[in-house]
């Protein structure tokens, strides 16, 4: 497996970061700051660099290259495989097609099962229910195929995200790449590092992914109390306080849920996943050191000595909280994986990886999720 | 140099180690970082305040909870996942004070139980103390519902245990000594009453036997006198007196036989001699015995026996006795010109029903339960006029129940009464009874 990485920045245009030599890549993955790809010029330039490659990518809430976190850039990684074969599946969502599970089924059907070792997935980040999407793919492929990836980002705006597959990125697109052959090796790790603080509260009123009341008091009021001066920046600032939920008496079955919208009129909060009534909920806060340590743990889970490339999909909420210090978590990952492993990645609206202690994959929130790739 | 400033410089050099520093970029990054620090500081300061407020609220909740627990009538304790005592109330201390003085923070459940062993009477029937400790600890770790413990000081405690969300155990101890004593007293009273009832039945059985022996003499000799075997009695009135003695004696014998049967049933000594019978047989036999009395009373008797009835597995003597009782009552309580009907039919569920209907006085619905009690004959005036001690119906009911059947009374005062007895399908044969 050979790699080449290029970084585009407004001031300097494309710059070669590293290269294993003249290579003819089968795959180019790029992560682009919102707005940088709108005119199609960057995509055409990439196509010119790597005319024979399949090019996939998405918009972000921040781009990761080496140990740097950028805004306003594009990071592209070209990968040439010696043995491994790739199969791509693309689909769209939106308009008449609103069902994320069905979109997952379409992607799964595009990836033949024999020889399949793993799937990397990029999806629109605002029109898709990530849990349903992953369930749809697993419905076709079964639980023993590891699916990792993420939902595209739109900075901290949460308006429109784009995904591209051999075309300039557009809203409502999804692409999955299947890795085939015995020589390919994949690893993954997904850890949050947020701390559940304050009292446990009961979800006394909710419907689907809308949370109305905690302990019979409006959830939005509680969030505003926690956010204080940051309440003015809702819903983005709610990413500073994810919600941990679990069934009564079963803290081991905890899930982290992220706020994706608010309803001022009904004093309700809308989350990226279901909030079941009767569950115990606890607000979480981020301690920088713990979040950075969490990223390091994710790297440890994903690490194997020969790993050549690590794709980091980290939550936009972590970056909103830590600001420029967010690069510390990338450095923590780099410290674990070492010099030999190239890094790329982006800040996303949702990370996809298997659940802890379960073969089933799901959408995660607020984590650092790492996919490591190597070829024997 | 701070790593943040190093990164900012790297970016200001356009990522190149020897690149020229773009001052605007550097200032923008540094300014941004100051802004972020200020914002993060605000968030942290605010979070600190929120935490302080929530901490206060939690403390208030905790103290309310402690108050509630200390006011409970039951003993209360919480054990953590390592089975160490973390919270308890004074009442728990009181209930277990004679067992152990080690109720304190961090006390280990198994050790407390081990020390309590000499003060416990039994649990689950075992008297082996090691076995008991093992059973008690196992039950504590996997609660299966409330159970009772008896202590050597005579007190009883009911224990409820439940798992907590954190993997510990919450225990409730309820002193149920008063309730236990009341239950024991009730049990003793019940046993005494049952024993008295048993004695009564035994006494009646003995008495009936003792009464029957002299009655045989009365009946025998009055019959000898009536038939004038040893010569004429002389005055015609002697003959009538002898007949009166015989009738009264027969009546007395019937009563004594009923009492004897009743006491045997109540004492559980009545044995059925069940065999396959054709119900038409006891019906015919009974009607022959009682027909003359009906005609004397000016009554019509009719039979409504379904043809080809299957055989019934029953005690023939009991069935006859039931029919005699029911027909006797019907004749007794139906005025002249009335009608008595004996019926038998197969039910849709293949059970068998026998019934005796009359057009007589009838019984009010509220009096039916009384009529079914021994010696419960309705209305003393009625009984004086019609004779009898009121054993017929209750005895019949018992006899039917000994056959796993039931006895029902349907009646309306002034219109008549139908007494039906049902035998369950299990006592009814498949084929039609062979004509005997």
Interface residues (C-beta under 8 A of the other chain):
Chain A: X7 X9 X11 X12 X15 X68 X197 X198 X199 X225 X226 X227 X228 X229 X230 X240 X248 X249 X250 X251 X285 X321 X323 X324 X325 X327 X328
Chain B: X3 X4 X7 X8 X10 X11 X14 X15 X22 X29 X32 X33 X36 X39 X40 X42 X43 X46 X47 X49 X50 X51 X54 X57 X58 X61 X163 X164 X165 X166
